[in-house]
């Protein structure tokens, strides 16, 4: 009986892994091209004539960048690909509403992660152009969330999304 349960468990694990490969691969491609461009390539281009800070200040800025990367990777790969069965890309959305992980605290943690990566680079290079770019990115993300994401999620998930929206803030976590 134990061998039968182990075989069934292994088979379920293989099915789950097979189902996850597509979303994981698509999320990887999306991550390279979209956040990779927004939080990597563009700030790098804007920092070309900037002077890198050093010492404790550099380590603090790098810490902000690493936290931002971790937030994005955790929510995109664990939340959207593995839990939601989709990707952060609007053309391949999740099949379920993701309300676990960091999505319990704010509805848009991936944008926050990307913004932290950009903010860390603005700090690392003492770069006003990167800081201005970050503000523009956040404004663009906010408008995209208001006029595309939220109406789309409301259509896709209905009352479940409305309940989630009522209890979880869009950007800034509630202090408990």
C-alpha positions in Angstrom: 0.0 0.0 0.0 2.8 2.4 0.9 4.5 1.8 -2.5 1.2 2.5 -4.3 0.9 5.8 -2.4 4.5 6.7 -3.2 4.0 6.0 -6.9 0.7 8.0 -7.0 2.5 10.9 -5.1 5.4 10.8 -7.6 3.0 10.8 -10.5 1.1 13.8 -9.1 4.4 15.6 -8.6 5.4 15.0 -12.2 2.0 16.2 -13.5 2.3 19.4 -11.4 5.9 20.0 -12.6 4.9 19.4 -16.2 2.1 21.9 -15.9 4.5 24.4 -14.3 7.2 24.3 -17.0 5.2 26.3 -19.5 4.3 29.2 -17.1 7.9 29.2 -15.7 9.5 29.4 -19.1 7.1 32.1 -20.3 7.7 34.0 -17.1 11.4 33.7 -17.6 11.1 35.1 -21.2 8.8 37.9 -20.0 11.2 38.8 -17.1 14.2 39.0 -19.4 12.5 41.3 -21.9 10.1 43.5 -19.8 11.5 43.9 -16.2 15.0 43.3 -17.7 14.5 46.3 -19.9 12.6 48.5 -17.5 14.7 47.9 -14.4 18.0 46.8 -16.0 18.8 48.2 -19.5 17.1 51.6 -19.2 18.7 52.5 -15.8 22.0 51.2 -17.1 21.8 53.5 -20.1 20.8 56.5 -17.8 23.8 55.8 -15.5 26.5 55.8 -18.1 28.0 59.1 -17.0 27.2 58.7 -13.4 29.7 58.1 -10.6 29.2 55.0 -8.5 29.0 55.6 -4.7 31.2 53.6 -2.5 31.4 52.1 1.0 28.4 51.7 3.2 26.2 53.8 1.0 26.9 51.5 -2.0 26.1 48.4 0.1 22.8 50.0 1.3 21.9 50.8 -2.3 22.8 47.3 -3.5 20.7 45.9 -0.7 17.7 47.9 -2.0 18.3 46.5 -5.5 18.6 42.9 -4.2 15.4 43.2 -2.1 13.6 44.5 -5.2 14.9 41.6 -7.4 13.8 39.1 -4.7 10.3 40.6 -4.5 9.9 40.5 -8.3 11.3 36.9 -8.6 9.3 35.6 -5.7 6.0 37.0 -6.9 6.5 36.3 -10.6 7.8 32.8 -10.4 6.3 31.4 -7.2 3.1 33.4 -7.2 2.2 33.8 -10.8 3.8 30.8 -12.5 3.6 28.1 -9.9 0.5 29.1 -7.9 -1.4 30.9 -10.6 -0.5 28.8 -13.5 0.2 31.9 -15.7 2.7 34.7 -16.1 3.0 38.4 -15.3 2.4 39.1 -19.0 -1.1 40.3 -19.9 -1.2 37.9 -22.9 -0.7 34.9 -20.6 -2.4 35.7 -17.3 -2.9 33.5 -14.3 -5.7 31.0 -14.2 -6.5 31.7 -10.5 -6.4 34.9 -8.5 -3.1 35.0 -6.7 -3.7 36.1 -3.1 -0.9 34.3 -1.3 2.7 35.4 -0.5 3.3 39.1 -0.8 -0.1 39.5 -2.5 -1.6 39.2 1.0 -0.1 42.6 1.8 -0.4 44.6 -1.4 -2.0 43.8 -4.7 0.9 44.9 -6.9 4.2 43.7 -5.3 5.9 43.0 -8.6 5.8 46.7 -9.6 7.1 47.5 -6.1 10.0 45.2 -6.6 10.8 46.7 -10.0 10.6 50.2 -8.5 13.0 49.2 -5.7 15.5 47.9 -8.2 15.3 51.3 -10.1 15.4 53.3 -6.8 18.5 51.4 -5.7 20.2 52.2 -8.9 19.3 55.9 -8.6 20.9 55.8 -5.1 23.9 53.8 -6.2 24.7 56.3 -8.9 23.3 59.4 -7.2 21.4 59.8 -10.5 18.6 62.3 -10.8 17.7 60.9 -14.3 17.2 57.4 -12.9 15.1 58.8 -10.0 12.9 60.7 -12.5 12.7 57.6 -14.6 11.5 55.7 -11.6 8.7 58.2 -10.9 7.6 57.9 -14.6 7.7 54.1 -14.3 5.5 54.2 -11.2 3.1 56.6 -12.7 2.8 54.4 -15.9 2.3 51.3 -13.7 -0.3 53.0 -11.7 -2.3 54.1 -14.8 -1.9 50.6 -16.3 -3.2 49.1 -13.0 -6.2 51.5 -12.9 -7.3 51.3 -16.5 -6.3 47.8 -17.6 -5.4 45.4 -14.8 -8.1 46.1 -12.3 -11.0 46.1 -14.9 -9.6 42.9 -16.5 -9.2 41.1 -13.1 -12.8 42.2 -12.2 -14.1 40.7 -15.4 -12.0 37.5 -15.0 -12.5 36.8 -11.3 -15.7 38.8 -10.4 -16.7 38.8 -6.7 -13.6 37.0 -5.6 -11.5 39.9 -6.9 -13.9 42.5 -5.4 -13.5 40.9 -2.0 -9.7 40.8 -2.4 -9.6 44.4 -3.5 -11.6 45.5 -0.5 -9.2 43.8 2.0 -5.8 44.3 0.4 -4.4 47.8 -0.5 -3.1 48.5 -4.0 0.3 49.8 -3.1 1.0 50.5 0.6 0.5 47.7 3.1 -1.8 48.4 6.1 0.0 48.5 9.4 -1.7 46.0 11.7 
